[in-house]
Amino acid sequence: MQANFSVTLIDTTVDTLKSQAGVDKKWVKTADVWRGEGFTSVILINDKEVRDGAKSKVILLSFTKTEQAIMAKPQTALTDEEKVTKRWVQQQMGSRLNRIIQHVKKAEQDEMMTDDERGAKKVADLATRLKKDLSYWIEKVEKAEAVTFSAIQMIKHLKDASALIK
């Protein structure tokens, strides 16, 4: 198949990818707020009262008013169609809670990483990593004592190498 990409395909894909980056940032913020209010992944997984509260007081609000009204009705007052909708909403509430738990757990794991691990994870391209590493070694050599080589010459070479990276 020949790679002919329509303008629509390109625009839609680029828009989606950019939107996903925004969504990822929102999930980081959301996980931070949950954690900031004392909700850990362990609590969200193991505490039934917290799980039920999260579903009824938070997650339910992410559904339409009609879906919320169906959830408020007793099972016996529902039509067959509403029963199907209620089952779907219940499944989605569980799925959405699990997504929150995943992001809280990811934030907890990220917090447990060392600065080096976190930095390595966040630094995406080789040039940035290399520049960071060169700065690290310049600082190391500047602080070094009793070196067996010319520290001044080494620092000059490291700074020259760093200057080559745009």
N, C-alpha and C positions, 0 to 999 in steps of 0.2 A: 504494500500500500504506500502510495506517495504521501509525503507529509505536507499537505496543503491545509493550513489552518485558517478558518474563516475569522473575520473580525469579531463576529458574535462569540465564537468559541474562545478566542483570546481574551476579549473584554470580560466575559462571564467568569472565566477561570482566574484571571488576575484579580477581579473584584472579590471573588470568593476567598482567594488566598490572603488578600489584604484584610478582609473581614475576619478571617480565622485568627490572624495575628492580634486583632483587637479583642476577640473573644478570649484568647489565651491570657491576655493581660487582665481581663475582667475576672477570670477564674483565679488568678494569683491573688487579686484583691479580695475576692470572696473568701478564699481559704484563709487569708490573713485575718479577716473580720471574724470568721467562725473561731479561729484559734485565739484571737484576742479576747473573745468573750468566754474563753475557757472550754470550748468544745474540741476535744481531741478526736482522732479517728477511733481510738479505743472506746471512748464514750459513745460516739455515734453508732458504733457497731454493736456494743454490748448493752447499752441502757435503753430498754424498751420504751420507757417513759419519754426519754429525749427523742428517740426515733419517731414515736407517734406524734409528739409535739411538733417536731420539725416538719412532718408531713402535713399536719392539720393547720398549723399556724404560719408556716412559711411557704412550703412547696405548693400547697393548694392554691395559693394566690397567683401562681404562675399559669393557671388555667383560666379559660374564659369564664365569665359570670354565669353562663348557662351550665357549664360543667360543674362549677362550684355549687350551684343550686341543686343539681342532681345529686351531688355528694351529700348535701344536707338533708335530703329526703330519706325517710325510712324505706327500707328495701320493699316493703309491702305496698308502698304508694307509687312505685315506679312502673312505667310501661316496659314492655319487652325491649324496646329500642333504648330506653334510658338505662336499663339493666346492663345492656351491652356497653353503653358509654361509661357507666360507673365502673365496670370491670376494667375497661381500658384505662380510665383515669387512675384507678388503684395501681395498676401495673406500671404506669408511667410515673406515678409518685415514688414507687420503690426504685425505679430506674434513676430518677432524678436525684433521690437521696444517695444512691450508690455513687453517682457522679460527684456529688459534693464530698462524700467520704474519700473518694479517690484523690481529689484535689487537695483535701486537707492532709491526707497521708503523704502525698508527694511533697507538700510544703514541709511537713515534719522531717521527711527524709533529706530534703535539701538543707534544712537547718542543721542536721547531724553531720553534714559533709564538712571537711576541713576547708579552709580558705583556698588552698591549692586546688582541691577537687572542685569546689564551686567555681573558682576562676577558670579552670580548664573547661568546665562544662559550658560556661557562659561565653567564653571567647570562641568565636566562630571561625575566624579565618587565620591562616598561617601568618600573615604579616603582623597582625595584632599580637598573636602569641609570641612571635619572634621578638617584636619590639619590647614586650613585657619581660621576656626572658633576658634580653640584653640589659634592660634597666636593672633587673634583679642582680645580674653579674657585675655591672658597674658599681652598684651599691656595695656588693660583697667585697670586691677588690679594694674599693676605697676604705672600707673598714678593716681590711685584713692587716695583720701584723706579722712581721718576720717572714715575708714571702721570699721565695727563691728565684723570683723573676722580677723584671722591672714593672712595678705596679703602674707607674705613670704611663709607660709605653702600652701596657695592656688596656688601661682605661681609654687611652687615645684610640686604639684599634676598635674597642667595643663601641665607643661613641661614633666613630666613623661608620661602622657597620649599621648602627642605629639610624644614622642620618640618611643612609641609602634607602631606608624604608619610608615610603610616603604614607 
